[in-house]
Amino acid sequence: MELVSLAEHQRRSSPYVSVRQKVVLEQREPLLALADRLREPAPVAIPVVARIALLLSDPLSPVYQGGSHPRGLAEVTVRCLQSLE
């Protein structure tokens, strides 16, 4: 997942937003598990895809500096993974 790679290599995702490296790295395993599951041919519920899309594209997402509270990332990853079980 590109988000995890950005955090691992301490790179910016754009000139306008910075990834919260510590928060993303703390959620590395769940994020990678989500990425792996999305690559599988099994269907994925639309709300899960929507949550992940917002997580990655919204500058107010908890993965970005200045976004919502960082604990929101763990909440989203847990909900998404539970929905995919």
Jmol script that loads the backbone (N, CA, C; Angstrom):
load data "model"
ATOM      1  N   MET A   1       0.847  -1.168   0.000  1.00  0.00           N
ATOM      2  CA  MET A   1       0.000   0.000   0.000  1.00  0.00           C
ATOM      3  C   MET A   1       0.894   1.233   0.000  1.00  0.00           C
ATOM      4  N   GLU A   2       0.611   2.135  -0.880  1.00  0.00           N
ATOM      5  CA  GLU A   2       1.424   3.346  -1.045  1.00  0.00           C
ATOM      6  C   GLU A   2       1.482   4.182   0.234  1.00  0.00           C
ATOM      7  N   LEU A   3       0.393   4.244   0.971  1.00  0.00           N
ATOM      8  CA  LEU A   3       0.358   5.028   2.212  1.00  0.00           C
ATOM      9  C   LEU A   3       1.407   4.528   3.197  1.00  0.00           C
ATOM     10  N   VAL A   4       1.499   3.235   3.364  1.00  0.00           N
ATOM     11  CA  VAL A   4       2.486   2.649   4.275  1.00  0.00           C
ATOM     12  C   VAL A   4       3.894   2.927   3.756  1.00  0.00           C
ATOM     13  N   SER A   5       4.087   2.810   2.466  1.00  0.00           N
ATOM     14  CA  SER A   5       5.397   3.090   1.868  1.00  0.00           C
ATOM     15  C   SER A   5       5.815   4.547   2.101  1.00  0.00           C
ATOM     16  N   LEU A   6       4.875   5.466   1.944  1.00  0.00           N
ATOM     17  CA  LEU A   6       5.174   6.883   2.203  1.00  0.00           C
ATOM     18  C   LEU A   6       5.627   7.082   3.642  1.00  0.00           C
ATOM     19  N   ALA A   7       4.927   6.449   4.573  1.00  0.00           N
ATOM     20  CA  ALA A   7       5.284   6.590   5.986  1.00  0.00           C
ATOM     21  C   ALA A   7       6.632   5.945   6.287  1.00  0.00           C
ATOM     22  N   GLU A   8       6.880   4.776   5.710  1.00  0.00           N
ATOM     23  CA  GLU A   8       8.141   4.077   5.960  1.00  0.00           C
ATOM     24  C   GLU A   8       9.338   4.875   5.449  1.00  0.00           C
ATOM     25  N   HIS A   9       9.167   5.528   4.307  1.00  0.00           N
ATOM     26  CA  HIS A   9      10.279   6.256   3.697  1.00  0.00           C
ATOM     27  C   HIS A   9      10.243   7.748   4.010  1.00  0.00           C
ATOM     28  N   GLN A  10       9.319   8.132   4.878  1.00  0.00           N
ATOM     29  CA  GLN A  10       9.185   9.512   5.327  1.00  0.00           C
ATOM     30  C   GLN A  10       9.087  10.490   4.158  1.00  0.00           C
ATOM     31  N   ARG A  11       8.242  10.119   3.182  1.00  0.00           N
ATOM     32  CA  ARG A  11       8.006  10.989   2.028  1.00  0.00           C
ATOM     33  C   ARG A  11       6.646  11.652   2.159  1.00  0.00           C
ATOM     34  N   ARG A  12       6.502  12.783   1.518  1.00  0.00           N
ATOM     35  CA  ARG A  12       5.222  13.496   1.486  1.00  0.00           C
ATOM     36  C   ARG A  12       4.370  12.914   0.370  1.00  0.00           C
ATOM     37  N   SER A  13       3.076  12.852   0.601  1.00  0.00           N
ATOM     38  CA  SER A  13       2.165  12.348  -0.426  1.00  0.00           C
ATOM     39  C   SER A  13       1.864  13.421  -1.462  1.00  0.00           C
ATOM     40  N   SER A  14       2.010  14.673  -1.069  1.00  0.00           N
ATOM     41  CA  SER A  14       1.817  15.798  -1.986  1.00  0.00           C
ATOM     42  C   SER A  14       2.470  17.011  -1.342  1.00  0.00           C
ATOM     43  N   PRO A  15       2.601  18.109  -2.094  1.00  0.00           N
ATOM     44  CA  PRO A  15       3.179  19.311  -1.482  1.00  0.00           C
ATOM     45  C   PRO A  15       2.244  19.947  -0.456  1.00  0.00           C
ATOM     46  N   TYR A  16       1.002  19.501  -0.407  1.00  0.00           N
ATOM     47  CA  TYR A  16      -0.001  20.148   0.427  1.00  0.00           C
ATOM     48  C   TYR A  16      -0.326  19.395   1.714  1.00  0.00           C
ATOM     49  N   VAL A  17      -0.123  18.094   1.722  1.00  0.00           N
ATOM     50  CA  VAL A  17      -0.436  17.309   2.923  1.00  0.00           C
ATOM     51  C   VAL A  17       0.718  16.374   3.258  1.00  0.00           C
ATOM     52  N   SER A  18       0.871  16.115   4.557  1.00  0.00           N
ATOM     53  CA  SER A  18       1.899  15.187   5.033  1.00  0.00           C
ATOM     54  C   SER A  18       1.234  14.031   5.752  1.00  0.00           C
ATOM     55  N   VAL A  19       1.756  12.856   5.530  1.00  0.00           N
ATOM     56  CA  VAL A  19       1.265  11.658   6.205  1.00  0.00           C
ATOM     57  C   VAL A  19       1.732  11.693   7.654  1.00  0.00           C
ATOM     58  N   ARG A  20       0.847  11.301   8.554  1.00  0.00           N
ATOM     59  CA  ARG A  20       1.236  11.133   9.959  1.00  0.00           C
ATOM     60  C   ARG A  20       1.967   9.802  10.047  1.00  0.00           C
ATOM     61  N   GLN A  21       3.266   9.868   9.925  1.00  0.00           N
ATOM     62  CA  GLN A  21       4.070   8.662   9.808  1.00  0.00           C
ATOM     63  C   GLN A  21       3.885   7.707  10.976  1.00  0.00           C
ATOM     64  N   LYS A  22       3.962   8.217  12.180  1.00  0.00           N
ATOM     65  CA  LYS A  22       3.861   7.360  13.363  1.00  0.00           C
ATOM     66  C   LYS A  22       2.518   6.646  13.398  1.00  0.00           C
ATOM     67  N   VAL A  23       1.453   7.368  13.131  1.00  0.00           N
ATOM     68  CA  VAL A  23       0.104   6.792  13.174  1.00  0.00           C
ATOM     69  C   VAL A  23      -0.049   5.721  12.102  1.00  0.00           C
ATOM     70  N   VAL A  24       0.399   6.019  10.895  1.00  0.00           N
ATOM     71  CA  VAL A  24       0.285   5.053   9.801  1.00  0.00           C
ATOM     72  C   VAL A  24       1.129   3.811  10.102  1.00  0.00           C
ATOM     73  N   LEU A  25       2.322   4.003  10.597  1.00  0.00           N
ATOM     74  CA  LEU A  25       3.175   2.851  10.897  1.00  0.00           C
ATOM     75  C   LEU A  25       2.613   2.018  12.046  1.00  0.00           C
ATOM     76  N   GLU A  26       1.942   2.657  13.003  1.00  0.00           N
ATOM     77  CA  GLU A  26       1.288   1.903  14.074  1.00  0.00           C
ATOM     78  C   GLU A  26       0.175   1.015  13.520  1.00  0.00           C
ATOM     79  N   GLN A  27      -0.438   1.439  12.431  1.00  0.00           N
ATOM     80  CA  GLN A  27      -1.525   0.684  11.803  1.00  0.00           C
ATOM     81  C   GLN A  27      -1.058  -0.061  10.559  1.00  0.00           C
ATOM     82  N   ARG A  28       0.243  -0.236  10.422  1.00  0.00           N
ATOM     83  CA  ARG A  28       0.828  -0.861   9.233  1.00  0.00           C
ATOM     84  C   ARG A  28       0.184  -2.206   8.907  1.00  0.00           C
ATOM     85  N   GLU A  29       0.139  -3.110   9.874  1.00  0.00           N
ATOM     86  CA  GLU A  29      -0.386  -4.458   9.623  1.00  0.00           C
ATOM     87  C   GLU A  29      -1.852  -4.447   9.193  1.00  0.00           C
ATOM     88  N   PRO A  30      -2.738  -3.737   9.907  1.00  0.00           N
ATOM     89  CA  PRO A  30      -4.132  -3.697   9.439  1.00  0.00           C
ATOM     90  C   PRO A  30      -4.276  -3.053   8.056  1.00  0.00           C
ATOM     91  N   LEU A  31      -3.501  -2.014   7.784  1.00  0.00           N
ATOM     92  CA  LEU A  31      -3.577  -1.368   6.469  1.00  0.00           C
ATOM     93  C   LEU A  31      -3.122  -2.316   5.366  1.00  0.00           C
ATOM     94  N   LEU A  32      -2.051  -3.050   5.614  1.00  0.00           N
ATOM     95  CA  LEU A  32      -1.572  -4.004   4.622  1.00  0.00           C
ATOM     96  C   LEU A  32      -2.557  -5.165   4.461  1.00  0.00           C
ATOM     97  N   ALA A  33      -3.196  -5.561   5.564  1.00  0.00           N
ATOM     98  CA  ALA A  33      -4.217  -6.618   5.474  1.00  0.00           C
ATOM     99  C   ALA A  33      -5.392  -6.141   4.616  1.00  0.00           C
ATOM    100  N   LEU A  34      -5.793  -4.888   4.781  1.00  0.00           N
ATOM    101  CA  LEU A  34      -6.859  -4.333   3.941  1.00  0.00           C
ATOM    102  C   LEU A  34      -6.449  -4.321   2.477  1.00  0.00           C
ATOM    103  N   ALA A  35      -5.230  -3.889   2.212  1.00  0.00           N
ATOM    104  CA  ALA A  35      -4.749  -3.845   0.830  1.00  0.00           C
ATOM    105  C   ALA A  35      -4.741  -5.248   0.216  1.00  0.00           C
ATOM    106  N   ASP A  36      -4.275  -6.222   0.980  1.00  0.00           N
ATOM    107  CA  ASP A  36      -4.267  -7.611   0.489  1.00  0.00           C
ATOM    108  C   ASP A  36      -5.682  -8.086   0.182  1.00  0.00           C
ATOM    109  N   ARG A  37      -6.607  -7.786   1.071  1.00  0.00           N
ATOM    110  CA  ARG A  37      -7.995  -8.227   0.878  1.00  0.00           C
ATOM    111  C   ARG A  37      -8.613  -7.573  -0.354  1.00  0.00           C
ATOM    112  N   LEU A  38      -8.283  -6.312  -0.601  1.00  0.00           N
ATOM    113  CA  LEU A  38      -8.832  -5.613  -1.769  1.00  0.00           C
ATOM    114  C   LEU A  38      -8.314  -6.194  -3.081  1.00  0.00           C
ATOM    115  N   ARG A  39      -7.154  -6.846  -3.020  1.00  0.00           N
ATOM    116  CA  ARG A  39      -6.596  -7.465  -4.226  1.00  0.00           C
ATOM    117  C   ARG A  39      -7.242  -8.815  -4.539  1.00  0.00           C
ATOM    118  N   GLU A  40      -7.954  -9.372  -3.583  1.00  0.00           N
ATOM    119  CA  GLU A  40      -8.609 -10.665  -3.797  1.00  0.00           C
ATOM    120  C   GLU A  40      -9.819 -10.487  -4.720  1.00  0.00           C
ATOM    121  N   PRO A  41     -10.182 -11.557  -5.431  1.00  0.00           N
ATOM    122  CA  PRO A  41     -11.316 -11.455  -6.354  1.00  0.00           C
ATOM    123  C   PRO A  41     -12.682 -11.409  -5.665  1.00  0.00           C
ATOM    124  N   ALA A  42     -12.742 -11.750  -4.379  1.00  0.00           N
ATOM    125  CA  ALA A  42     -14.024 -11.746  -3.666  1.00  0.00           C
ATOM    126  C   ALA A  42     -14.578 -10.327  -3.596  1.00  0.00           C
ATOM    127  N   PRO A  43     -15.902 -10.200  -3.647  1.00  0.00           N
ATOM    128  CA  PRO A  43     -16.503  -8.867  -3.598  1.00  0.00           C
ATOM    129  C   PRO A  43     -16.232  -8.155  -2.270  1.00  0.00           C
ATOM    130  N   VAL A  44     -16.200  -6.845  -2.336  1.00  0.00           N
ATOM    131  CA  VAL A  44     -16.003  -5.997  -1.165  1.00  0.00           C
ATOM    132  C   VAL A  44     -17.203  -5.060  -1.076  1.00  0.00           C
ATOM    133  N   ALA A  45     -17.755  -4.934   0.110  1.00  0.00           N
ATOM    134  CA  ALA A  45     -18.920  -4.069   0.314  1.00  0.00           C
ATOM    135  C   ALA A  45     -18.581  -2.619  -0.034  1.00  0.00           C
ATOM    136  N   ILE A  46     -19.517  -1.959  -0.654  1.00  0.00           N
ATOM    137  CA  ILE A  46     -19.320  -0.567  -1.080  1.00  0.00           C
ATOM    138  C   ILE A  46     -18.952   0.350   0.091  1.00  0.00           C
ATOM    139  N   PRO A  47     -19.587   0.226   1.266  1.00  0.00           N
ATOM    140  CA  PRO A  47     -19.187   1.110   2.372  1.00  0.00           C
ATOM    141  C   PRO A  47     -17.721   0.958   2.766  1.00  0.00           C
ATOM    142  N   VAL A  48     -17.191  -0.249   2.660  1.00  0.00           N
ATOM    143  CA  VAL A  48     -15.773  -0.461   2.979  1.00  0.00           C
ATOM    144  C   VAL A  48     -14.899   0.259   1.958  1.00  0.00           C
ATOM    145  N   VAL A  49     -15.211   0.115   0.695  1.00  0.00           N
ATOM    146  CA  VAL A  49     -14.447   0.794  -0.359  1.00  0.00           C
ATOM    147  C   VAL A  49     -14.533   2.302  -0.172  1.00  0.00           C
ATOM    148  N   ALA A  50     -15.717   2.798   0.169  1.00  0.00           N
ATOM    149  CA  ALA A  50     -15.902   4.243   0.370  1.00  0.00           C
ATOM    150  C   ALA A  50     -15.074   4.748   1.547  1.00  0.00           C
ATOM    151  N   ARG A  51     -15.065   3.998   2.656  1.00  0.00           N
ATOM    152  CA  ARG A  51     -14.266   4.412   3.821  1.00  0.00           C
ATOM    153  C   ARG A  51     -12.778   4.477   3.476  1.00  0.00           C
ATOM    154  N   ILE A  52     -12.307   3.475   2.770  1.00  0.00           N
ATOM    155  CA  ILE A  52     -10.887   3.447   2.406  1.00  0.00           C
ATOM    156  C   ILE A  52     -10.562   4.590   1.441  1.00  0.00           C
ATOM    157  N   ALA A  53     -11.442   4.826   0.484  1.00  0.00           N
ATOM    158  CA  ALA A  53     -11.227   5.922  -0.463  1.00  0.00           C
ATOM    159  C   ALA A  53     -11.144   7.262   0.259  1.00  0.00           C
ATOM    160  N   LEU A  54     -12.043   7.504   1.211  1.00  0.00           N
ATOM    161  CA  LEU A  54     -12.000   8.754   1.980  1.00  0.00           C
ATOM    162  C   LEU A  54     -10.743   8.833   2.835  1.00  0.00           C
ATOM    163  N   LEU A  55     -10.372   7.728   3.412  1.00  0.00           N
ATOM    164  CA  LEU A  55      -9.180   7.684   4.242  1.00  0.00           C
ATOM    165  C   LEU A  55      -7.956   8.149   3.456  1.00  0.00           C
ATOM    166  N   LEU A  56      -7.884   7.749   2.196  1.00  0.00           N
ATOM    167  CA  LEU A  56      -6.716   8.064   1.374  1.00  0.00           C
ATOM    168  C   LEU A  56      -6.806   9.407   0.654  1.00  0.00           C
ATOM    169  N   SER A  57      -8.015   9.852   0.339  1.00  0.00           N
ATOM    170  CA  SER A  57      -8.142  11.037  -0.502  1.00  0.00           C
ATOM    171  C   SER A  57      -8.514  12.322   0.237  1.00  0.00           C
ATOM    172  N   ASP A  58      -9.078  12.210   1.411  1.00  0.00           N
ATOM    173  CA  ASP A  58      -9.542  13.395   2.143  1.00  0.00           C
ATOM    174  C   ASP A  58      -8.401  13.977   2.980  1.00  0.00           C
ATOM    175  N   PRO A  59      -8.019  15.227   2.739  1.00  0.00           N
ATOM    176  CA  PRO A  59      -6.936  15.825   3.535  1.00  0.00           C
ATOM    177  C   PRO A  59      -7.281  15.964   5.018  1.00  0.00           C
ATOM    178  N   LEU A  60      -8.550  15.827   5.365  1.00  0.00           N
ATOM    179  CA  LEU A  60      -8.954  15.865   6.772  1.00  0.00           C
ATOM    180  C   LEU A  60      -8.999  14.474   7.399  1.00  0.00           C
ATOM    181  N   SER A  61      -8.525  13.480   6.665  1.00  0.00           N
ATOM    182  CA  SER A  61      -8.445  12.106   7.136  1.00  0.00           C
ATOM    183  C   SER A  61      -7.435  12.015   8.283  1.00  0.00           C
ATOM    184  N   PRO A  62      -7.610  11.045   9.182  1.00  0.00           N
ATOM    185  CA  PRO A  62      -6.653  10.899  10.279  1.00  0.00           C
ATOM    186  C   PRO A  62      -5.252  10.479   9.835  1.00  0.00           C
ATOM    187  N   VAL A  63      -5.063  10.087   8.590  1.00  0.00           N
ATOM    188  CA  VAL A  63      -3.720   9.702   8.139  1.00  0.00           C
ATOM    189  C   VAL A  63      -2.859  10.916   7.805  1.00  0.00           C
ATOM    190  N   TYR A  64      -3.468  12.093   7.709  1.00  0.00           N
ATOM    191  CA  TYR A  64      -2.730  13.297   7.311  1.00  0.00           C
ATOM    192  C   TYR A  64      -2.586  14.290   8.453  1.00  0.00           C
ATOM    193  N   GLN A  65      -1.430  14.964   8.489  1.00  0.00           N
ATOM    194  CA  GLN A  65      -1.201  16.034   9.449  1.00  0.00           C
ATOM    195  C   GLN A  65      -2.324  17.063   9.296  1.00  0.00           C
ATOM    196  N   GLY A  66      -2.892  17.483  10.414  1.00  0.00           N
ATOM    197  CA  GLY A  66      -3.965  18.466  10.377  1.00  0.00           C
ATOM    198  C   GLY A  66      -5.335  17.854  10.151  1.00  0.00           C
ATOM    199  N   GLY A  67      -5.377  16.533   9.973  1.00  0.00           N
ATOM    200  CA  GLY A  67      -6.650  15.840   9.773  1.00  0.00           C
ATOM    201  C   GLY A  67      -7.328  15.554  11.100  1.00  0.00           C
ATOM    202  N   SER A  68      -8.356  14.733  11.044  1.00  0.00           N
ATOM    203  CA  SER A  68      -9.089  14.385  12.257  1.00  0.00           C
ATOM    204  C   SER A  68      -8.175  13.620  13.218  1.00  0.00           C
ATOM    205  N   HIS A  69      -8.685  13.361  14.411  1.00  0.00           N
ATOM    206  CA  HIS A  69      -7.878  12.742  15.466  1.00  0.00           C
ATOM    207  C   HIS A  69      -7.234  11.447  14.959  1.00  0.00           C
ATOM    208  N   PRO A  70      -5.950  11.253  15.242  1.00  0.00           N
ATOM    209  CA  PRO A  70      -5.224  10.081  14.745  1.00  0.00           C
ATOM    210  C   PRO A  70      -5.843   8.735  15.118  1.00  0.00           C
ATOM    211  N   ARG A  71      -6.535   8.648  16.243  1.00  0.00           N
ATOM    212  CA  ARG A  71      -7.115   7.365  16.625  1.00  0.00           C
ATOM    213  C   ARG A  71      -8.194   6.922  15.631  1.00  0.00           C
ATOM    214  N   GLY A  72      -8.674   7.873  14.816  1.00  0.00           N
ATOM    215  CA  GLY A  72      -9.669   7.537  13.806  1.00  0.00           C
ATOM    216  C   GLY A  72      -9.163   6.520  12.801  1.00  0.00           C
ATOM    217  N   LEU A  73      -7.861   6.487  12.566  1.00  0.00           N
ATOM    218  CA  LEU A  73      -7.308   5.514  11.621  1.00  0.00           C
ATOM    219  C   LEU A  73      -7.518   4.096  12.132  1.00  0.00           C
ATOM    220  N   ALA A  74      -7.229   3.856  13.395  1.00  0.00           N
ATOM    221  CA  ALA A  74      -7.435   2.524  13.966  1.00  0.00           C
ATOM    222  C   ALA A  74      -8.913   2.154  13.931  1.00  0.00           C
ATOM    223  N   GLU A  75      -9.779   3.103  14.215  1.00  0.00           N
ATOM    224  CA  GLU A  75     -11.216   2.833  14.195  1.00  0.00           C
ATOM    225  C   GLU A  75     -11.676   2.424  12.797  1.00  0.00           C
ATOM    226  N   VAL A  76     -11.202   3.121  11.782  1.00  0.00           N
ATOM    227  CA  VAL A  76     -11.594   2.811  10.407  1.00  0.00           C
ATOM    228  C   VAL A  76     -11.046   1.458   9.979  1.00  0.00           C
ATOM    229  N   THR A  77      -9.787   1.199  10.271  1.00  0.00           N
ATOM    230  CA  THR A  77      -9.210  -0.081   9.841  1.00  0.00           C
ATOM    231  C   THR A  77      -9.900  -1.252  10.530  1.00  0.00           C
ATOM    232  N   VAL A  78     -10.207  -1.120  11.809  1.00  0.00           N
ATOM    233  CA  VAL A  78     -10.896  -2.201  12.531  1.00  0.00           C
ATOM    234  C   VAL A  78     -12.275  -2.439  11.920  1.00  0.00           C
ATOM    235  N   ARG A  79     -13.034  -1.364  11.693  1.00  0.00           N
ATOM    236  CA  ARG A  79     -14.373  -1.512  11.115  1.00  0.00           C
ATOM    237  C   ARG A  79     -14.319  -2.161   9.738  1.00  0.00           C
ATOM    238  N   CYS A  80     -13.390  -1.710   8.913  1.00  0.00           N
ATOM    239  CA  CYS A  80     -13.280  -2.269   7.563  1.00  0.00           C
ATOM    240  C   CYS A  80     -12.903  -3.743   7.605  1.00  0.00           C
ATOM    241  N   LEU A  81     -11.928  -4.091   8.422  1.00  0.00           N
ATOM    242  CA  LEU A  81     -11.516  -5.491   8.512  1.00  0.00           C
ATOM    243  C   LEU A  81     -12.636  -6.371   9.053  1.00  0.00           C
ATOM    244  N   GLN A  82     -13.381  -5.886  10.038  1.00  0.00           N
ATOM    245  CA  GLN A  82     -14.506  -6.653  10.571  1.00  0.00           C
ATOM    246  C   GLN A  82     -15.572  -6.859   9.509  1.00  0.00           C
ATOM    247  N   SER A  83     -15.809  -5.855   8.683  1.00  0.00           N
ATOM    248  CA  SER A  83     -16.810  -5.959   7.622  1.00  0.00           C
ATOM    249  C   SER A  83     -16.400  -6.960   6.558  1.00  0.00           C
ATOM    250  N   LEU A  84     -15.113  -7.198   6.421  1.00  0.00           N
ATOM    251  CA  LEU A  84     -14.622  -8.098   5.382  1.00  0.00           C
ATOM    252  C   LEU A  84     -14.501  -9.545   5.850  1.00  0.00           C
ATOM    253  N   GLU A  85     -14.753  -9.792   7.113  1.00  0.00           N
ATOM    254  CA  GLU A  85     -14.643 -11.172   7.627  1.00  0.00           C
ATOM    255  C   GLU A  85     -15.784 -12.027   7.178  1.00  0.00           C
TER     256      GLU A  85
END
end "model"
wireframe off; spacefill off
backbone 0.3
color backbone group
